[in-house]
Amino acid sequence: MAEPKEEMFLDDPESIEAEIEAALADEDPIDITSDLGGSELAALQAERDELKDRLLRTLAESENVRKRADRDRREAEHYGSTRLARDLLPVYDNLYRALEAANKEENQVEAGVIEGVELTLREFLNVFSKHGVSPVVPEIGDAFDPQQHEAMFEAPLPNTKKGEIIQVMAVGFMLHERLLRPAQVGVSSNPGA
């Protein structure tokens, strides 16, 4: 049998394969069936089958770990900015309220200020859109959806059906397919049509 080299580097698989082939070439094949009895041979075959099964299970588990890590990486890319996006939602709300207040007739605000707030709000929504954040804007008269809306109050309003949205108080937001914040709405509690 050839003497193994002192250093073997794992990052060089070709040299490892060459070492294994050289070691196997030096040895004479052994006929294990002539030295073993039937029960010993059966025990060795059972051990071989068990090791083969363990190897296959280990390979399957490593493939599952790889797939899970890949999925986790993709989710981290998509949803890693959730906290930042949630922290920025009040900024959007304040800009929107400032724009609403400035557009009321009783408040005379400089046109440049209104235009600046509108541009800032538009840019804010563009940045959100670029990162997968989209607004959930329910309309008055839409049906209340607990998956996307949060009912802030219920009130009986004439000419409405129970469960219809009667007021939108805050826009909701989605981050890709996940709800970041539900839209805050008022809902009709009328029992009749």
QUICORFEN-V811840 format. One record per helix or strand of 3 or more residues. SS is the DSSP state (H for helix, E for strand). FROM is the first residue (numbers start at 1). TO is the last residue. Records with the same first field share a line. If there is no record, write none. Layout:
SS = FROM-TO  FROM-TO
This chain:
H = 13-26  32-35  38-79  82-103  111-130
E = 133-136  149-155  164-170  172-175  178-181  183-188
